[in-house]
Amino acid sequence: MEKKTDMKEKVNMPELTWERKINNEGQELPEFTLSLREKLRLAPLGLRLGRHIIEETSKGRSAVIDPMKKRVAKSSQGVPLGGIGSGSIGRSYKGDFQRWQFFPGVCEDKPIPANQFSAFVSRKDGTKYSTVLSPSKPQFPKKANPSGIGSWDWNFVGNNSVYHALYPRSWTIYNGEPDPDLKIICRQISPIIPHNYKESSYPVSVFTYTLTNLGETEADVTLLFSWANSVGGNSELSGYHSNSEMMEKDNVHGILLHHRTTEGKPPVTFAIAAQETEYVHVSKCSCFEISGKLDGFTAKDMWHTIKEKGSFDSVDAIKTSSSSKPGSSIGAAIAASVKLAPQETRTVNFSLAWACPEVKFASGKIYHRRYTKFYGTDGDAAASLARDAILEHGTWEAQIEEWQKPILQDLRFPSWYPVTLFNELYYLNAGGTIWTDGSPPTQTLASIGNRKFSLSLPSSRSVLTKMTSKLDEIHSSLTPPSSLLPPSPVGQFLYLEGLEYTMFNTYDVHFYASFSLLSLFPDLELSVQRDFASAVLLHDPEKVRLLHSGGFGSRKVLGAVPHDIGLHDPWFKVNAYTLYNTDRWKDLNPKFVLQVYRDFTFTSDRSFLESVWPAVYTSMAYMEQFDKDSDGMIENEGFPDQTYDVWSVLGVSAYSGGLWVAAVRAAAELAKAVGDWDSEKIFLEKFERAKRVYEEQLWNGEYFSYDNSRGKTSLSIQADQLAGQWYARACGLPSTVDKDKAQTALEKIFEFNVMKHKDGTRGAMNGMRPDGTVDTSAMQSREVWPGVTYSLAACMIQEGLMDLGFKTAHGVYNTAWSEKGLGYSFQTPEAWNNDDRYRSMCYMRPLAIWAMQWALSPPKLYKSEPEINNIDIIDVNNSDGTENHIVSYKRVAKLLELPKDESPKSSLRVIYDIALHRFRS
């Protein structure tokens, strides 16, 4: 027998991987429930949400949050297939193809049983084996047609077979199954390659099988790859789908499956392919019937042809060629046959590609995906993708190994960390990701609508002059937006907040997750920031109903950073989230400024900086209205006006206040970089005042209090209280708090939020009380957010507390990824609560683990003197100029103020509030 290390070297498998036996049954995944108090508190919101869901459904659209829509949550997820932003197909460690995502905001969780790899073995002594290579035997109805896939040999046990994963690759090792003297290893590769903006967009994966005959007799082995003409759910039964053979080229043979979608969705074409070599013979079955009348060449016929003859060479291609009828389904299969002498090893290559060139949103706008820049918009591009992947995957693997090897071999890291670091990247593929080619939509925008406008981004001329004159013009005569889609050299990028919270590029969450995108695909990160900079300068007064109150608010006001970039009409209709009026949120604008500064210092892209500086200036001026007492510090307004959107906060707060302190300092540095000395002075002075208020109002000797309102939860210990300090240090900014205070607070958080909840095995509890109990004042205060736990760990590492950081983050690994955990691998949720129940499976924020890597291996950040050749600046020694600048800045801030919300409560709401108050007391 081979040594484990030798075996790993033979199939290019690293020493460190995530592992599961493929017959591991996993566990049940209980979803969160609300306490009685939470139900009472959220009841009005729930009623309005229900009405909103009905309204959206009547319009043929899905609601961004629909708690009534239950997903199929399984604990057997593995590495998904394909590149970034071209659609995604999930795969379980058992071998199931599942979690189908081809259309915006749509995810079909259930596996398609006909999509399988199967093995057929025969030996000279008459011994034969045949089986589907998966222990997941489907549950067939009692009256199922005997000629369907139920006739296949579903006899695989998997006791000796192990799945290994290190995203974007996986390895399935079939040890003596089905033949005790045959080792089969499947290596799955997808082209996720950092800083590669071409191949990383390809919708394709390669499956390389390594076959070793450990027996004393020759073995004839046939591997079968079968595929249904389906895009998930019941789509295979809609009818009029067809299959055709690929044109053979470079010894790559394959079949195209043309799927005719319904409900106006763009068409999808699949390609399954295999490579013929001197030792490998490839044969094809272009069509077989899976369900329906089954009066043609059936699934049973296909299976028994391979089982008896070892290939499809005897099958009449005309006989198996047809299109499906409504109510029936068809598939295709490709077989690769090889003879193995005793102790001989051979390799067989398969590939799966799909072409879904168009992205169509509910608004009717259509965009082309990034990969079409290289393969065109024809559905038959799937054939070229499948062929090229087989020919080029060796190069892809070498680049992946070059990227991952230094991290895997870093002796500072515990073994679980680099594996989890890479595997959390699954979300860049499986998070409903869309990557466009950057072209405008093919459906032109006929009208922007009444009283909606945008400020064009000025060149390097005076920022102040341009801003103030434009704002005067806006308030006197509204104009339509001049640019909503700023061009990007690499296209535009979207990913969902979560598969259950379907909003694209949710910004308060991207704040955490963006370290992954910036570290690996910085041009995509800059594209996202440009989109938000454009949105800051957008005003859209369309009235939308707010779910928390039932009242109405503007979709988006000038100066506010939007919560998200939209769902049904991204970039044009931002803020799909309507739970609260996020124009009043206190964390979005500071997060924008901080991310712009971080991204500039990382990329040193001056053109990016100059293009977004007007949005930075505007977003800072906008926040002045939330500094009620003019002390330099913003105040929260007594509702959940930040990312913790059911956890209220009032007054100066640790979370929003800390972000503000860091953002003001970042704004000063950005002003300096563009040569706006007077703005730099304003923000530096404001930074000193805000920092002083922050510490005076919140530091209690051990940590920073939740807020200064002196309410029941004011002294709660928030895990995320140092978010501003974390980002400031990550960006190379001065600390927002004294170093000794930061360390003391982090040690307190570790002692209480981490260690007092299940002995540190679950990550950091969001809120803890000073007596060591969990803060149960809100649903989110009694939750662990893995993304926040990762960012907290990054903060600890930056402050020199590396051991505490790894111990803290290990709680997430233990819960989500370890075999003894809760079964959240490759679907890390937004949260699990104090009862070990998850909320929002498969979520964006856990990508924040890349903030830990940023802290462990800090990048070199750009620092330079400003280029002032083309920038109109005011003389730094001209006090009159400075005073004029301050006046103008305050005038901008005044013009950006929101109207006061004076809408009265309904009688029913007043009665409800009184009853709830009595219940609480």
HELIX and SHEET records of a PDB file:
HELIX    1   1 LYS A    4  LYS A   10  1                                   7    
HELIX    2   2 LEU A   36  SER A   58  1                                  23    
HELIX    3   3 ILE A  149  SER A  151  5                                   3    
HELIX    4   4 GLU A  199  SER A  201  5                                   3    
HELIX    5   5 SER A  235  LEU A  237  5                                   3    
HELIX    6   6 ALA A  299  LYS A  309  1                                  11    
HELIX    7   7 THR A  372  TYR A  375  1                                   4    
HELIX    8   8 ALA A  381  LEU A  408  1                                  28    
HELIX    9   9 TRP A  416  ASN A  423  1                                   8    
HELIX   10  10 GLU A  424  TYR A  426  5                                   3    
HELIX   11  11 TYR A  427  ALA A  430  1                                   4    
HELIX   12  12 VAL A  463  SER A  476  1                                  14    
HELIX   13  13 TYR A  507  LEU A  520  1                                  14    
HELIX   14  14 PRO A  522  VAL A  536  1                                  15    
HELIX   15  15 THR A  582  ARG A  584  5                                   3    
HELIX   16  16 LEU A  588  THR A  603  1                                  16    
HELIX   17  17 ARG A  606  TYR A  622  1                                  17    
HELIX   18  18 MET A  623  PHE A  626  5                                   4    
HELIX   19  19 ALA A  654  VAL A  674  1                                  21    
HELIX   20  20 TRP A  677  LEU A  698  1                                  22    
HELIX   21  21 ALA A  723  CYS A  731  1                                   9    
HELIX   22  22 LYS A  739  ILE A  749  1                                  11    
HELIX   23  23 PHE A  750  VAL A  754  3                                   5    
HELIX   24  24 LYS A  758  GLY A  760  5                                   3    
HELIX   25  25 PRO A  786  GLN A  798  1                                  13    
HELIX   26  26 MET A  802  VAL A  812  1                                  11    
HELIX   27  27 TYR A  813  TRP A  817  3                                   5    
HELIX   28  28 ARG A  845  ALA A  848  5                                   4    
HELIX   29  29 ILE A  849  LEU A  856  1                                   8    
HELIX   30  30 SER A  879  LEU A  895  1                                  17    
HELIX   31  31 SER A  907  ARG A  920  1                                  14    
SHEET    1   A 9 TRP A  18  LYS A  21  0                                        
SHEET    2   A 9 SER A 161  LEU A 166 -1                                        
SHEET    3   A 9 ARG A 169  ASN A 175 -1                                        
SHEET    4   A 9 LEU A 182  ILE A 189 -1                                        
SHEET    5   A 9 VAL A 204  ASN A 213 -1                                        
SHEET    6   A 9 THR A 345  ALA A 355 -1                                        
SHEET    7   A 9 VAL A 268  GLN A 275 -1                                        
SHEET    8   A 9 VAL A 252  HIS A 259 -1                                        
SHEET    9   A 9 SER A 242  GLU A 245 -1                                        
SHEET    1   B 2 SER A  88  ARG A  91  0                                        
SHEET    2   B 2 PHE A  97  GLN A 101 -1                                        
SHEET    1   C 5 LYS A 128  VAL A 132  0                                        
SHEET    2   C 5 GLN A 116  ARG A 123 -1                                        
SHEET    3   C 5 ALA A 219  ALA A 228 -1                                        
SHEET    4   C 5 SER A 329  LEU A 340 -1                                        
SHEET    5   C 5 VAL A 280  SER A 291 -1                                        
SHEET    1   D 2 GLU A 358  LYS A 360  0                                        
SHEET    2   D 2 ILE A 366  HIS A 368 -1                                        
SHEET    1   E 2 ILE A 434  TRP A 435  0                                        
SHEET    2   E 2 PHE A 493  LEU A 494 -1                                        
SHEET    1   F 3 PHE A 453  SER A 454  0                                        
SHEET    2   F 3 LEU A 538  ARG A 545 -1                                        
SHEET    3   F 3 PHE A 552  LYS A 556 -1                                        
SHEET    1   G 2 ASN A 636  GLU A 637  0                                        
SHEET    2   G 2 LEU A 650  GLY A 651 -1                                        
SHEET    1   H 2 ILE A 717  GLN A 718  0                                        
SHEET    2   H 2 GLY A 767  MET A 768 -1                                        
SHEET    1   I 3 GLU A 783  VAL A 784  0                                        
SHEET    2   I 3 ALA A 831  ASN A 833 -1                                        
SHEET    3   I 3 TYR A 838  ARG A 839 -1                                        
END                                                                             
